[in-house]
Amino acid sequence: MPLIQVSVREGRDPARIRALITALTEATVSALDAPKESVRVIVTEVPGSHWAAGDVTLDEKDA
């Protein structure tokens, strides 16, 4: 049972997240010859204040 976990910055349109889930599922089915029903996808939306690179949060970078 393949499990794909993806973290994205919060605020994306739900339809885009849904499209991502479909694309990841299809790619996994193709690459691993896994049954579609066995593919699990978890999308975690992270606030910009909780995502940082080089000690600078995304919110700080955007400010």
NORNORLIN-V718303 format. One record per residue. N is the residue number from 1. RES is the residue in three letters. OMEGA is omega in degrees with one decimal (999 if undefined). D_CENTER is the distance of its C-alpha to the mean C-alpha in whole Angstrom. Layout:
BEGIN
N | RES | OMEGA | D_CENTER
N | RES | OMEGA | D_CENTER
END
This chain:
BEGIN
1 | MET | 178.1 | 18
2 | PRO | 175.8 | 15
3 | LEU | 179.5 | 12
4 | ILE | 177.7 | 8
5 | GLN | -177.6 | 6
6 | VAL | 173.7 | 3
7 | SER | 177.5 | 4
8 | VAL | 175.7 | 5
9 | ARG | -179.4 | 9
10 | GLU | 175.3 | 10
11 | GLY | 178.3 | 12
12 | ARG | 178.2 | 11
13 | ASP | 179.2 | 13
14 | PRO | 178.2 | 12
15 | ALA | 177.5 | 13
16 | ARG | 176.9 | 10
17 | ILE | 178.9 | 7
18 | ARG | 177.7 | 10
19 | ALA | 177.4 | 11
20 | LEU | 178.8 | 7
21 | ILE | 179.1 | 8
22 | THR | -178.2 | 11
23 | ALA | 178.9 | 11
24 | LEU | 177.9 | 9
25 | THR | -179.1 | 12
26 | GLU | 179.4 | 14
27 | ALA | 179.8 | 14
28 | THR | 176.7 | 14
29 | VAL | -178.4 | 17
30 | SER | -174.5 | 19
31 | ALA | -174.1 | 18
32 | LEU | -175.2 | 19
33 | ASP | -179.9 | 21
34 | ALA | 174.1 | 20
35 | PRO | -177.8 | 21
36 | LYS | -176.6 | 18
37 | GLU | -177.8 | 19
38 | SER | -176.0 | 18
39 | VAL | 177.1 | 14
40 | ARG | 178.5 | 12
41 | VAL | 175.5 | 8
42 | ILE | 176.5 | 7
43 | VAL | 178.6 | 4
44 | THR | 177.1 | 6
45 | GLU | -174.8 | 8
46 | VAL | 175.9 | 10
47 | PRO | 178.7 | 13
48 | GLY | 178.3 | 15
49 | SER | -178.8 | 17
50 | HIS | -178.0 | 16
51 | TRP | -176.4 | 14
52 | ALA | 171.6 | 17
53 | ALA | -179.7 | 18
54 | GLY | 178.7 | 22
55 | ASP | 176.2 | 22
56 | VAL | 179.3 | 21
57 | THR | 177.2 | 19
58 | LEU | 177.2 | 17
59 | ASP | 178.6 | 19
60 | GLU | 179.9 | 22
61 | LYS | -178.7 | 21
62 | ASP | -175.8 | 21
63 | ALA | 999 | 24
END
